[in-house]
């Protein structure tokens, strides 16, 4: 029995962790206790010496000194300040008015604002709760299908997982030992494509069944000009002028990396559009409609903050931690400029940020304790051999790992999966020659499903907490509105789970969507470098003076 335990301690240790988690113990303490208990057992069985545990304090302090993880509280604080200062409400109202009578207009606005909130908050809870409180009553008021309404809100909120600056991408980069900036660049295009897939689903649903997503009635459009016309064409003209000018300017620059070029072009276009709208307002030119001005003035501040943060990170001016600090400062200044910054707002945002940061740190410390013992009994070698031996090579490995992560996502939070599972997969990934950034982005998209899959889909719970549980009387129409059922929320999330799985397949089939991040790197050809050094050696010998040491002398 003892021999069996010694030879199979790694799988037994992993199975014990699963049992602890299924029994409902807190993840951080389950990890730490599991590591310490099996560490003592390992010492008794002679698997490793007691001195092995002396590395534990160094690991704890190493985690606390990790500068990369500082980006988590900065981006969390930035998102909470923006969300609680009313930015989400302004965006949803304005963008909803922009789409107007278009079928599914409010749903398109939710997708667009969800992507924008993802790029500013990086926190799923903030996005889902904000859009649930603001847009869900509007959708119910105008007859949206309840499954489509709840599904699009929950799914758009999960875009905060994949669109930079995402907290899960920061954690993923830390666990994979790669640059956060590279992870952000790699995830940029998949995040945009996933947003377009969500919008595409709304388009198909609204075309197939117009009653599922009707447009806003004329009386609900409050941003029209005094003559009752919206004049959206003026906004299109400004967009084309600003976009063309920004593109021509960037074509003359030295920037060629795709992600850098897109972000900087959009930054410049937003600045040009804002200047044009400001001149129109100050000089009273009346070239823009009321809706065009409102859309520009509401969208520019958060977009400018997004591009300030991502732009400086992408072009290498700032690290993710420094970008997060700039974003947090910019969010406070933006709330102050809008006269919405209060002491209570700061207190709530600071408290929530500290709570989330402590949650992440404790899980990470527990994972460090578990990993110390697990690696000490060669658990990483057991996992590596198990995964590398899977049939199908690289494809078989990716399919199995994605299936495993998808199943675990039904029961665990993405932080827990990232800290427990990812470190165990890295050796096998490196041995198979898979790019770690590409692998990390695939898993990040997969981890989005953990927010939508029952029974523990957190986005579903967030939406359930703000969705009406009882019938209520609408304050505008005076009609009685039926409550939202939990089953409707679950069924509404199902199509978007399938879309996320489709996105995983797309990234696997078209890896260049992620691997473009390498275009800005300097690649060294080792053979060519060695040949150049050999050619240079005779020239260096010309300048080296001869050294005559004479005959050896012996004392």
C-alpha positions, 0 to 999 in steps of 0.5 A: 500500500505504501509503495502504491502511494509513493508511486502514485502520490501526484494523481492522488494529490490532484484527486484529493484537491478535486474532492476538497473543492467539491466538498465546498471548501474555499479554493485558496485554503483547499489548495494550501491545506492540500499542499501542506498535508501532502508535503508532510506525508511526503516527508514521512515517506521519504519523497523529499527532505523537510528542507524542501518546505523552506522554499515556501516563504520565498515563493510567498514573497515572490508572489507579493513582489510580482509587479505584473499583478499590480495591474489587476487592482489598477484596472479594477479600480478604473472600471469601477469608477467609470461604471459607477460614475454613470458612463454605462448609462450614458453610452447605452442610452445614446447608442440605443438612440443611434440605432433607432428604428433598426430591428434589434437596435437596442441589442446592437447597442448592448453588444457595442457598449459591452465591448466598450465596457470590456475595454474600460472595466475589464470586470464581468460583474460590472458590465453585466450588472450595468447593462442589466439594470439599464437596458433590460427594462428597455428591451422588455418595454418594447417587446424583445424576446426574453431569451434574446434580451437576457442572453445578449446582456450576459454574453456581452458582459463576458467580453471583458474576459477577452478584450484588453485590458482583461484581468484574465489575460493578465493572470494568464500571462503571469502563469504562462511566463509571457508578456502581458503586452504580447497577450493583449496584442494577441487577444485584440483581433479575436476579441473584435471578431467575437463581438462581431459574431454576437452582433451577427447572431442578433442580425440573424435572429431579428431577420428570421423573427422580427418580433424577437428584436423590434426597433424603437418606436418614434416616440422613444427617440429623444435625440432628434432635431427640433424638426423631428429628424435624426440626421444620422448622415452627419455622424457618418460624414464626420466618421469618414473624414476623421477615419480617412485623415487618421489613416493617411497620417498613420500611413506616413508613420513607421508603425507597421504592427497590425494591433499598434496600427489599428489602435493608434489609427482609431485614437487619432480618428477619435481625436479628430472627430472630437475636435470637429464636433467641438468646433461645430458647437463653439462656433455654432456652425450647425453642421452636425445634428444633435444626435451626432454631437451627443454620440461624439461627446458621450463616446470620446471620453471612454474611447480616449481612455481606452486608447490611452491605456492600450496605445501606450502598452501596445507601442511599448511606452508603458508597461501594463502596470503603468498603463493601469495606473494611468487608466485609474488616474484618467477614470478619476479625472473623467468622473471629476470632469463630469461632476460625478466624483464623490467620496462615497463613490471612491470608498465603494470603488476602493473597497471592491478593488481591495476585496477582489485583489485580496481574493486573487492574491489568496488563491495565488498563494494557495496555488503556490503552496500546492505547486511546491509539493506537487512539483516536489513529487514530480507531479508536473512530469506525470501531467506532462507525460499524460498529456503528451501521450494523448493521440492526435499530437498537437490537435488531440492535446488542444481538443482534450485541454479545451474540453477539460477547461470547458467542463471545469468552467461549469464548476470553478471560477476562471481565477481558480482554473488559471492558478490550478490548471495552467501551470500544470499544462505549460511543460506539455505545451512547451514540449509540443512546440505550441506558442504560449500566447496563442495557447493562452488566448484560446484558453481565455476564450474558452474560459468565457464559457465559465461565466455562462454555463450552468450551474455556476455561470457567474454572469447568469447569477449577476443578471439574475440579481438585477432581473425582475423576479416579480411582475411590475408596472412599467413607469413609462407605458404603465403596462404590467411586465411579467418577471424574468424566469431563471430558465429564460436566462439559461436558455438565452445563454445557450446560443452564445456558449455555442458562439464562444466554442465556435470562436475557439475553433476559429482561433485554432484554425486561423492561428495568425489571428493571434500570432500577428503579435510577433510582427513587431518582434526582432527575430534572431537567426542563430545560424546567421549570427554565428556565421557573421561572428566567424567572418568578423573574427579575422578582422578582430585579430588584426587589432589584437597585439601579439602576446609573447609570454616567453618561456615558462618559469618555475619557482 
